[in-house]
Amino acid sequence: MNEFSEIPIYLWVVIICILLTQGCWIFWDASKRGENKWLWGLFGLLNAPSNLIIYLIVTRVILKPNPCKVCSKNIRKSYKYCPYCGEKVG
């Protein structure tokens, strides 16, 4: 028959729970870090665990955090003003 019909239902439930947990955690972490939370959250729902690894590499190695001195939100180093509190960065 179909290859998907051979997979037991409990395994589907486990896979869905893992993907939802991963997507929710990435969404929460991206919003805390000042990243695009919706994009990263949806990205986290696609595949596990490779998308989690990609997220961690991009947000912690490539885009190194640069917290604002006033509001402590992470902003990019190229910003002249904080997009959250409006304070001049530099």
Residue pairs with C-beta under 8 A, 6 or more apart in sequence:
15 48
18 48
19 44
19 45
19 46
19 47
19 48
20 45
22 44
22 45
22 48
22 49
22 51
22 52
23 41
23 42
23 44
23 45
24 41
24 44
25 44
26 40
26 41
26 43
26 44
26 51
26 52
26 55
27 37
27 38
27 40
27 41
27 44
28 37
29 40
29 55
29 59
30 36
30 37
30 39
30 40
30 41
30 55
30 59
31 37
33 59
33 65
33 74
34 73
34 74
34 75
34 83
34 84
35 59
35 63
35 74
40 55
40 59
43 51
43 54
43 55
44 51
44 52
44 55
59 65
63 76
64 77
65 74
66 74
66 75
66 76
66 77
67 73
67 74
67 75
68 74
68 75
68 82
68 84
68 85
68 87
68 89
69 87
69 89
70 82
70 85
70 87
71 82
71 84
71 85
71 87
73 82
73 84
73 85
75 82
75 83
75 84
75 89
79 89
80 88
80 89
80 90
81 87
81 88
81 89
82 89
